[in-house]
Amino acid sequence: MPTESTFLLAGLLVVAAAVGWLFARLPDFRRDEPSESSIGADYLRGLNLVLNRQTDEALELFVQMARVDDETLETHFALGHLFRRRGEVDRAIRVHQNLLARPNLSETQRHQALFSLASDYLGAGLFDRAEKLFTELRSSPTMAEAALRNLVDIYERQHDWERAIEARRKLDSRTGEKSVEVAHYHCELAESARRDGDMTSARRHLRNARRTASGTLRGALIRAAIASEEGEHSRAVTLYRQLLTADRRLMAEILPLLEAACRETGRDGEIERYLEGLIGKDESVKRDIAYAAIVSGLEQAPLLRDCVEEFLLHNDTLAPLIDIEHLKALPPDKRRASIHRICGGLRRLAMSGSRYRCTNCGYSTKGLLWRCPSCKSWESIRPLQVFQFAEMVA
């Protein structure tokens, strides 16, 4: 349905076109020649259609009236843009194809028309046609940067990471940017190769991913997974420890992996010594450890159990839900059994709701994603590391 802003924009287009036409032809207008007066009447009729909110009829009238010359070219671009924004892509395509059919367009005007037509195709989901036109504009003096950004978007949507790397590097060379996207593209390729059992290709892409901090972090997770799959559990332990030291927000993701790798090496006590070192540097890390232990079902290990118990007994949010004083008064064995039951309920709560949220747009998800589906930003989705009690009440 057309919105109020659509009517306003259409009205402004009408007025602008009418004023431009009148000023360009003022002497003829004063002579009241019939042919020119009929055109003026058409403009007035179009304005009346807009004021009566008959925008479809008005826009169709102006498309038929407007001659493609230097004076009306921008009006055509504005009309095409308006059609595309309203979702009438077929009409936008027709406007821009009519423009491209004109033999007198300058190079700049032709590139602008090609870009507009490519944007129409992109909006219609015709990625192959859009890609062809944006590729043609990669060397345009005026449209190259915008065309490359759209090519990157198309390749990301299609998960064509190799071509996304090529387009993003060309864009970076033009803008001077040092983007994080290329590192993530290599990580996507590395993860795909790992799943296919092609560890040589996976390692090759991981070497390229190391060029940025983002790629180093995500790449280390993939390297640790490769090490575990190949039986190099000691190397996996080292990598997981490095990851937690670099970003403890990944505690819920890494703690169960670290525990499994330590168990495989027969060094079960190593995880506790490592976590004690983290706590010695920052007491607040106990909360992260407790949350990770609860959602992973690891609260039985001595250090993890102590962190969980402290978390439950000193949590103001849980106080209305748990008889903390009664829990404190229980003998150690019964207290541990009660805490184990409480942890089971909290774990079910965590698994039933959103555990991750985009720090950029607020998008929520149950699993860790490296790219937000909503705002398309990379590495902005992070673990919440809190229990969503509001979801339980709802």
C-alpha positions, 0 to 999 in steps of 0.5 A: 500500500502506498504510504504518506511519504510515497504520496509526498515524494510523488507530489514533489516530483510532479511539482519539480517536473512541472516547474522545470518544464514551465521555466524552460518553455516560458516564452512559449507558455506565454503564447498559449500555443495549444501543443504546449498548453496540452502538456501543461494541462497534463502536468496539472492533471498529474498533480491532481491525481497525486493530490487525490492519492491516485499515484498509480495513474499519476506515475504512469502519466509522467512516464508517458509524458517525460521525454528523455533529455538532459532536463528530464533525465533525473526525473526518470531516475527518480521515478525508477527509484520510486517504483523500486522502493514501492516494490514495483520492480517491473516498472522500475526496470522498464524506466531504466531500460528505456533510458539505456535505449537512448543513443545520446546518453553520456558515459556517466549517465549510461553508468548511472542507468546501468547501476539503477537497472542492476539495482532493480534486478537485485531487488527482484532477486535476479542475482545473475542479471544484477551480477552481470551489470555490476561486473560491467561497472567495476571499472566505472569512474563514478559507479565502481565502488557502489558496484563492488559493494553490491557484488560483495553482497550478492556473493555473500548471499550465494555463499560464493566465498572465493568471488567474495574475496576477489570483489572485497579485495578490489573494493578495499584497494579502491577505498583504502579499507582493511576490512574483516570480511576477507578473513571470515570468507577464508574461515568459511572456506576453511570450515567447509573444507574441514567438514569435507575432510580436505585438511590441506585446503582448510589450513591454506585458508586459515593461513590467509585468515590470520591477517586480521584479529577477527580471522585469528580468533575464529581461525583458532577455533577451526584449528582446534577442531582440526587438531581434535579430529586428528587426535592432536589433543594437546595442541587443541588444549593449547589453542582453547586456552589461548582463545579463552585468554583472548576472549572470555566471552566465549567461555560457554562455547569453549569450556566443554571443548577444553574439558573434553580435550583435557580428558583425552590427554589424561590431564583432567586436572589441567583445566582446573589449574588453568581456570584457577589462574584466570580467577587469580587475575580476575575474580569476576570470571567465576560468573562466566565459568559458572554459567558455562558449567551450568549450560554444559552440565559440567558442574560436578568438577570441584572447581566448577562446582564451587563456582556454580554454588557461589553463583547460585547462593549470591545471585539476587535474581535467583533469590525470589525463586530459590530458598537460599537460606534453606539451601545454605543450611543443608548438609554438603551432600544434600546441598550438592544434590539440590544444586544439581537439580537447580542447574538442570532446570537452569540448563533447560531454561537456557536451551529453550531460549535465545543464548546469543544476541547481536551487539549491533542490532539486537538480533537473538538466536539460539546458536552462535553465528559469525554473521548476523542475518539481520544487520549483516555485520560480521562477528557481532553476535555474542553469548548472552551469558545470563539466564533469561528468566523473563522468558520463563515467566512468559 
